[in-house]
Amino acid sequence: MARNACAYSSPRSNSSSELVSPSTIVGLPWPGRVVVRGLSVRDVEATLAEALGEQAALSKSTVSEICQVLVTQFKLWSQRDLSDYVLDYLFCDASMFKYHDHAGAEPLLCTWGITIEGKKVFIGLAAGAAESFEAWHDHFTDLKKRGLKPPLLGISDGASGLVSTFEQGFDQSLRQRCLVHRAGNLIAKVAKADQRQVKQDFWSIFNDIQAAPGREAIALAEARANDFERKWAERYPSAVACLTDGFSSLTTFLHFPVEHRERIRHTNLLERTFGESRRRVKVIGRLPGEYSCLSLVWAALDRASSGWRGLEMTATGIRRLQDLRHQLLGAPALEATG
């Protein structure tokens, strides 16, 4: 956490998301601790029944009480100063949540980063009416107003609104398109019988590239992509186009240290964590409103972030990142230790 961050009670634990940990969530009534710790619906019902009887359930008033505590904590977190964070990498993604059973899903926008020390940090969470340029613009503007500096690299899917506003808001930074999302788009254009082989060939373009960062590594990926095109273009021209169109945005990660590459070429951590958060919100089933949903998701993500692994920072990797920082941002070399 940045040194100047506002104080708040963080619902954190190092235990598995499927288990109740011995730690407590300060200020939450005990049913809230159960919800945020991510128990399944069956686990919650069993826990409530043990304490309150077989017909126990979370009442509307209890849900409101839980949500109000989280709202207060989330407001403090979402207004904290970000100026102490110096990021090498900023990951951006959105996920759809339903506030009520009969309501349409709406996006929550999320950003997290990796600092120059290799530590993963949860940066921001915001609701958007749509996953649009305007929504992402508002989110990035808020982060920058609170002091967030440009990262060396932004990682996102190919959503046009997100891409456009990132490139405008952080115009000195590089951007990597999520390879997992791109692989999914490509595989969807292939007959089921060939999907396994095409998927394997897609990942062979980007895997196990040990060449030095920059032109040498990218040239190797380009040669492999040419092999992919020769093999599949006649049978699946649209799938090949999915690879070759904007190919440079798929190889940006190859400018960065070898030991970081597998972790900075996708937004999969957010996808998995959002999946867990969505499951936890379903435990309650009905929410008083958008901000309550946002606060519950924040609590689940904040707790999950305590278990996120950082990146290895070697002397060679640090030098490469410092060189990129000087080239892209015109910044002096920053001290970081591996």
Phi, psi and omega in degrees: 000144177299149187296330183266013184296146175295148179284136174206161181272113187268123178283082185244155175200152176259005182277170176299149181294348181266359185238148172281126181269165178285345180287160180245159174257109188299128174092345182273137169298156189301326176298328178295324178296322178297313183298310185293329180287354168087028176295153174289167178304316180297319179298316180297315180299318180294318180295316179295318181297320180298322184272325191239354181112165187297334184265011184296147175202161175287117179284165179299320181292323178293318177301316180298319180295315178301312184296323181296319177298315180294322178302315180298314180295318181295321179299317178298315180297318185283355176250003186291157178286138182246006189290342179278347178281128170240111189257137165277321187228140175231120181259134185229132179202165176225153177219149185268133178231144174256127181281332179219159183303323186257012179263155175286153180285144178231152186277145166248129183264134186226141174227139173217159187223174172235124184281174179293347174270359180088008182271135176278135182225139177277118189262304187207155177213131182210151175273148176225145177294332176204162176278072191244172175303314183298317182296313180292324177300314179298319181295310181294323178299317178298316180298318181290324177298330179270009169105005182292130180269159179298139174278170171287321186221134170253138181240128183204173170280191184263016179304126189299321180296317179294313181299313183297313183288328175295314182293332175279317184284329179233063190290348176269345185275154171276163179224134177250130175277135183301120181289330180294315177299316182294320177299318178298318178298318183291314183297329180296344181263010185241143177300145185305323183297333183255358188298319182298316181290320179295319178299316179298318180292324178299310184290335178293342176294324191251342184281152169056041173264108183260001181297158180301147181303143176107217190303318183298314181293319181293322178299323178294317177296321179296320178296319178293323178295324176297321176297318178300316181296316179298324183285322192243354187298320183292320183277322184226070182298325181289326177292319178295320178298327178297330177278312190281330178290119182069032184300327182299330180287347178270347186245007181301325182300341182283355172281350191252169185306142182305318185289351179259346197299317183292341184262348185244015182252009180203167177250028189297330178301317179294320180301313181294317183291323175299322179299316176296319180297319180297321178296321182291321178297325180295338178303321181281315174086331177216135185235143182296341179170183184304313185292329176293317176298314180301318182292320178294318178296318177303314182300318180292317180293319181298318178296316181297327184296339179293340180258002180291132178279141176277189180253148173291134179242101178270164179299319179295317180295319179298318178299318179297316180294322178294322177297316179296320179298320179293317181294317186275315190252355181065023185267149174292160178302136181253145180282134174208146182243144180273000000 
